[in-house]
Amino acid sequence: MMARSSEEDSLIVTDVLVVGGGAAGLWAANAAQASEVKVVVVDKGPRDWGGLASMAGGDFDASLPGENPEDFVKDLVYYYDGLCDQELVEAIFAQSYERMRDYQSLGCEFLTDADGNLRGIPQRSLDHVKLYPAKLKAKGGADMVAGLVKEASRLGVERIGRTVITDLLKDNGRIIGAVGFDIRSGAFRVFQAKAVVLATGQGGWKSTKNMTSGEGIWVGAKAGCEVKNCEFAQIWNFPPKYEWEGQTKFLPLGARFVNSLGDSFMEKYSPRFGANTDPHYNVRGMVLEIREGRGPIYLDLSAIEKEHIELLKPQTGWQLINYERMVKNGEDFFKDRIEYEPLPVSCYGGLVAEVSGATAVPGLFAAGKARSLDAGVYMGGFALCSTAVTGFIAGRTVAEYVRSSGQGRLQHDEILGLKERWVGLLGKHGIAPKRVLTAIQEAVFPYDVCILKSRSGLERALDSLREIRDDMLPRMTAEDPHYLLKAVEVYGVAFITECFLKASLLRTESRAGHFREDYPARDDENWLQWIAIALDKGQLRLRTVPVPIEKYKFKPTRFYMDNFRFPKACVGD
């Protein structure tokens, strides 16, 4: 049992604190606990709910036996237009099949053919990367979480739900714990640990079921960790009335997007790929069609063979509920053209960490989507693959770290100040978190801010965000602990939004998931580099970090974005 203070639930002492109980957090916790160190997992959601992994389809990317992980690295150097952390990507694919086998040993099943071979679906017209679907569509993620939770129980990992972490604690520059509160009772929690793993997922705008907000990344930034890749936003497209996933399988099998005239328009922007590409390229085409008066946009599945349609229909979970609701309303996703529209979901920015998961802040580690990886484009199945591998690696690394580390000394005045800071928001008259969130969404969601970016659009959004930060945030209050959680989330959303806007404004080119309509060309001479952002006394400090091509195995010689031709429009600067 973990050591506790005499005041029940006020202090929890452990070797490793994992913040975030999704796939990455559970992998990290299980790997560390299996290395014979004490682990506590804390999550703001229900205990053992599994975060967004519980709602995932369960699809997984992997480099199978006989395949060379370096070939997958080459694919991503090309796909990310050179902004690829080659060492991290190689580590992910080198371990991918082993983690897939681990999932199978935990009871997860993947789709196979009549001979028992895994059935892969090529991704984004890449040479090697394939998605391996879960046997039961829309249930695979829940099965993965169930297996990880069962393993955590077997190993003795302590899990605490309904508790949000607000701040990390330091002693002589080293992370020694964290504080937060119970989102139901409001009880303050102090966690004393030799190290902390942040595995909270990426930041976002709470616009879909993927209700990411970014408070975990904000917490890491407040502790001194840099973030990068913030100029890249995840823009999905959904039916306006229903949430739906599956494009990573539909499009390679023949689905297409058509405009109001019935034209399959993506061939105009990419004769080579058409719509069989990343959503961020498709949404650019969608917005251009809408702007030219050829909207709305529809997803057309008529070219998919019947045998594949049967494999794509959901059998359980939230997607089956949506499908049954559609049919009840006289619409059939697999027979009718369904209207789609772009929607900003999240920011790809994350904490800067080494391949091992260690950040530049002693005692702080990062795993999963909380750490920086993607350059704004993605492949189906890669999130579950990368969270498994980076979680496992971080768990092993942090276990080694704590064996030679002692417990730090808690500063009680600091802890009391943090408690008063957050509890002080309760029960006062002020602005509700939802109102602040809505104002941020209204600033970010215009097309010239998040999809076809322009200087004028980004500066307009920054002006709005400054007003929100200076006027609304200081007046935000919470009527009860639940809404105090919402307030913490809004602080995370505001932080990640400012990072997104300022990094987007700084990168005066287009590359991968970042498209500046006023700078539509790629600039390799000046911009084959990342933008790193530090939070310094409440202000963002941006710097550029060149991609270390000289030490990487593969030099960027071809670029995925060169397969597309989006027209340059007249935009105001």
Secondary structure, DSSP 4 states (H G I P E B T S, - for coil): --EE-SSTTTEEEEEEEEE--SHHHHHHHHHHHHTT--EEEE-SSSTT--GGGGGS---EE---TTS-HHHHHHHHHHHTTT---HHHHHHHHHHHHHHHHHHHHTT--B-B-TTS-B--EE-TT-SS-EEE-BSSTTTHHHHHHHHHHHHHHHHT-EEE-SEEEEEEEEETTEEEEEEEEETTT--EEEEEEEEEEE-----B---SSS----HHHHHHHHTT--EE-TT-EEEEEE-TTS----HHHHGGGT-EEE-TTS--THHHH-TTTTTSS-HHHHHHHHHHHHHTT---EEEE-TTS-HHHHHHHS--SHHHHHHHHHHHHTT--TTTS-EEEEEEEEEE--EE---TTSB-SSTTEEE-GGGB----S---TTHHHHHHHHHHHHHHHHHHHHHHT-PPPPP-HHHHHHHHHHHHTTBT--SB-HHHHHHHHHHHH-SHHHHTSB-HHHHHHHHHHHHHIIIIIGGGB-BSSHHHHHHHHHHHHHHHHHHHHHHHHHH--S-BTTB-BTTB-S--HHHHSEEEEEEEETTEEEEEEEE--TTTSS------GGGG--PPPP----
